[in-house]
Amino acid sequence: MNPYLKATGQVFFIFCILSFLGCTESTLIEIQSPAGTFSGQTPEGDPIRMTLDQIDDGFRGNGTINGTPIVISGVRTWEAIGTLTRADGSADLVRISLSSDSESLTIRKAGQADMVLFSGGTPVAGASGPFTGKYRSKAPNDSLARITIVQTGALISGIAEIFNQIAAISGQVTDSNKTRGTVTFADESRVMFHAELSADANAITIRGMGDPFELERF
């Protein structure tokens, strides 16, 4: 082969590779995280409205279905896996997806019709409670490294780092310093937990995942 043509071909091949890498980097799509207020109806026709906030690699929110309080939390993935918890403590495993224009939110529960909510509506406010805060493990090698909890009324929601994974948490406050609920992982596995605040509210003990975890507020 002509040495000039061979060299030219090599340069062209390298140029193509670099161009491909450049295009790949420029076209990467960031995983969306729902935030803001969304409103709509349940499959039964009840009005539903919720306000969502991003927390670390997940999100949480509070709202109402036909005036009854609910909370929702999920792990930030292409189709988020999470839990919707109602005022009576019942918890539904759901999939949550945000439209490409962030104008609609779809909540899917197995065996039921989708709930499609649309951006807009009055933000849902809720009275904060003593569980609200950020906590981290007292022991550096604990499997439960950190947790962020938001309490609105008698319900809690938030995001935790457990076993080096991000998980969604939600639950119901059962006493002034006690709560119980569900930890939901991205693979749809779930674990029930119980938690108790210390008398000064500066630490929390979580049970249900092996040995109790002791975390301190920061």
C-alpha positions as CSV (number, residue, x, y, z in Angstrom):
1,M,0.0,0.0,0.0
2,N,1.1,3.5,-0.7
3,P,2.7,4.8,2.5
4,Y,1.0,8.2,2.1
5,L,-2.4,6.5,1.7
6,K,-1.7,4.3,4.7
7,A,-0.8,7.2,6.9
8,T,-3.8,9.2,5.7
9,G,-6.1,6.3,6.5
10,Q,-4.6,6.0,10.1
11,V,-5.2,9.7,10.7
12,F,-8.7,9.5,9.4
13,F,-9.4,6.5,11.6
14,I,-8.1,8.3,14.7
15,F,-10.2,11.3,13.8
16,C,-13.3,9.2,13.5
17,I,-12.7,7.7,16.9
18,L,-12.2,11.0,18.6
19,S,-15.2,12.4,16.8
20,F,-17.3,9.5,18.1
21,L,-16.1,10.0,21.6
22,G,-16.8,13.7,21.5
23,C,-20.3,13.1,20.2
24,T,-21.0,10.4,22.8
25,E,-19.9,12.8,25.6
26,S,-22.0,15.6,24.2
27,T,-25.1,13.5,23.9
28,L,-25.1,11.9,27.3
29,I,-28.6,12.4,28.9
30,E,-28.7,13.2,32.5
31,I,-31.1,11.2,34.6
32,Q,-34.0,13.4,35.5
33,S,-35.2,13.8,39.1
34,P,-38.8,15.0,39.7
35,A,-39.2,18.2,41.6
36,G,-42.0,20.7,42.0
37,T,-45.8,20.3,42.4
38,F,-47.8,17.8,40.3
39,S,-51.6,17.4,40.3
40,G,-54.0,14.9,38.8
41,Q,-56.4,12.1,39.6
42,T,-56.2,8.5,40.9
43,P,-57.7,5.7,38.8
44,E,-60.7,6.0,41.1
45,G,-61.1,9.7,40.2
46,D,-59.9,11.1,43.5
47,P,-57.8,14.3,43.3
48,I,-54.1,13.9,44.0
49,R,-51.5,16.6,44.5
50,M,-47.9,16.3,45.6
51,T,-44.8,18.5,46.0
52,L,-41.5,16.8,45.4
53,D,-37.9,17.7,46.3
54,Q,-34.6,16.2,45.2
55,I,-32.4,14.7,48.0
56,D,-28.9,13.4,47.1
57,D,-29.5,10.6,44.5
58,G,-33.2,10.3,45.2
59,F,-36.3,12.4,45.9
60,R,-39.1,12.6,48.3
61,G,-42.4,14.5,48.6
62,N,-45.6,14.9,50.4
63,G,-49.1,15.5,49.2
64,T,-52.8,14.5,49.5
65,I,-55.2,12.1,47.9
66,N,-58.7,13.4,48.3
67,G,-57.5,15.5,51.2
68,T,-55.8,12.6,53.0
69,P,-52.0,12.9,53.6
70,I,-49.5,10.8,51.6
71,V,-45.7,10.7,51.2
72,I,-43.6,9.3,48.4
73,S,-39.9,8.7,48.1
74,G,-37.8,7.1,45.3
75,V,-34.3,6.3,44.1
76,R,-33.2,8.4,41.2
77,T,-32.9,6.1,38.2
78,W,-34.3,6.0,34.6
79,E,-37.6,4.8,36.1
80,A,-37.5,5.4,39.8
81,I,-38.4,2.7,42.2
82,G,-40.1,3.9,45.4
83,T,-42.9,3.7,47.9
84,L,-46.1,5.7,48.3
85,T,-47.2,5.7,51.9
86,R,-50.7,6.7,53.1
87,A,-51.9,8.1,56.4
88,D,-52.9,4.7,57.6
89,G,-49.3,3.4,57.2
90,S,-50.1,1.3,54.1
91,A,-47.2,1.4,51.6
92,D,-47.4,0.7,47.9
93,L,-44.4,-0.2,45.8
94,V,-44.4,2.1,42.8
95,R,-42.5,3.1,39.7
96,I,-42.2,6.8,39.0
97,S,-41.2,8.4,35.7
98,L,-40.8,12.0,34.6
99,S,-41.6,13.0,31.0
100,S,-38.8,14.4,28.9
101,D,-40.1,17.9,29.2
102,S,-40.7,17.5,33.0
103,E,-44.3,18.5,32.6
104,S,-45.9,15.2,33.6
105,L,-45.2,12.5,36.2
106,T,-46.4,8.9,35.9
107,I,-46.8,6.7,38.9
108,R,-47.3,3.0,38.2
109,K,-48.4,0.3,40.6
110,A,-48.7,-3.3,39.5
111,G,-52.2,-4.3,38.6
112,Q,-53.5,-0.8,38.5
113,A,-54.0,1.9,35.9
114,D,-51.3,4.5,35.8
115,M,-51.7,7.8,37.6
116,V,-50.6,10.7,35.4
117,L,-50.0,14.0,37.2
118,F,-49.2,17.3,35.5
119,S,-46.9,20.0,36.6
120,G,-48.7,22.8,38.5
121,G,-50.9,23.4,41.5
122,T,-50.5,24.9,44.9
123,P,-47.5,23.5,46.7
124,V,-48.4,21.0,49.5
125,A,-47.2,22.3,52.8
126,G,-47.0,20.1,55.9
127,A,-46.0,20.8,59.5
128,S,-42.5,19.6,60.2
129,G,-41.8,17.2,63.0
130,P,-38.9,16.2,65.3
131,F,-37.6,13.4,62.9
132,T,-36.7,15.9,60.2
133,G,-33.0,16.2,59.7
134,K,-29.8,14.6,58.5
135,Y,-28.1,11.8,60.3
136,R,-24.8,9.9,59.9
137,S,-23.4,6.8,61.4
138,K,-21.4,7.0,64.6
139,A,-19.2,4.2,63.4
140,P,-17.3,4.8,60.1
141,N,-17.8,1.2,58.8
142,D,-21.5,0.9,59.5
143,S,-23.6,-0.4,56.6
144,L,-26.0,2.4,57.1
145,A,-23.8,5.5,56.5
146,R,-26.3,8.4,56.3
147,I,-30.0,9.2,56.1
148,T,-32.1,12.3,55.4
149,I,-35.6,12.3,56.9
150,V,-38.4,14.8,56.4
151,Q,-41.4,14.5,58.7
152,T,-44.7,16.1,57.6
153,G,-47.4,15.6,60.0
154,A,-47.5,11.9,61.0
155,L,-45.6,10.7,58.0
156,I,-41.9,10.5,57.1
157,S,-40.0,10.2,53.8
158,G,-36.4,10.5,52.8
159,I,-33.3,8.9,51.3
160,A,-30.6,6.7,52.9
161,E,-27.3,5.2,52.0
162,I,-27.4,1.6,53.1
163,F,-24.9,-1.2,52.1
164,N,-23.3,1.2,49.7
165,Q,-26.7,1.7,47.9
166,I,-29.1,4.5,47.8
167,A,-32.5,3.6,49.1
168,A,-35.8,5.3,49.6
169,I,-37.5,5.4,53.0
170,S,-41.1,6.2,54.0
171,G,-43.2,5.5,57.0
172,Q,-45.6,6.5,59.7
173,V,-44.9,8.2,63.1
174,T,-46.3,5.9,65.8
175,D,-45.3,8.0,68.9
176,S,-43.7,11.3,69.6
177,N,-40.2,9.7,69.1
178,K,-41.0,6.5,67.3
179,T,-41.6,5.6,63.6
180,R,-41.9,2.6,61.4
181,G,-41.9,2.1,57.7
182,T,-40.3,0.7,54.6
183,V,-36.8,0.9,53.0
184,T,-37.0,0.4,49.2
185,F,-34.0,-0.4,47.1
186,A,-33.6,0.1,43.3
187,D,-34.0,-3.6,42.7
188,E,-37.5,-3.4,44.2
189,S,-36.5,-5.3,47.4
190,R,-37.9,-3.9,50.6
191,V,-37.2,-4.1,54.3
192,M,-39.4,-3.0,57.2
193,F,-37.8,-0.9,59.9
194,H,-38.5,0.7,63.2
195,A,-36.7,3.9,64.4
196,E,-36.5,5.8,67.7
197,L,-35.2,9.2,68.4
198,S,-33.1,9.9,71.5
199,A,-34.5,12.0,74.3
200,D,-32.6,15.1,73.1
201,A,-33.5,14.3,69.4
202,N,-29.8,14.4,68.4
203,A,-29.5,10.7,67.6
204,I,-31.7,8.0,66.0
205,T,-31.6,4.2,66.4
206,I,-32.9,2.1,63.5
207,R,-33.8,-1.5,63.8
208,G,-34.9,-4.2,61.3
209,M,-31.7,-4.7,59.2
210,G,-29.6,-6.8,61.4
211,D,-27.9,-5.2,64.3
212,P,-29.4,-1.8,65.4
213,F,-27.8,1.2,63.6
214,E,-26.9,4.3,65.7
215,L,-26.8,7.6,63.9
216,E,-26.2,11.1,65.0
217,R,-27.8,14.3,63.8
218,F,-25.4,16.7,61.9
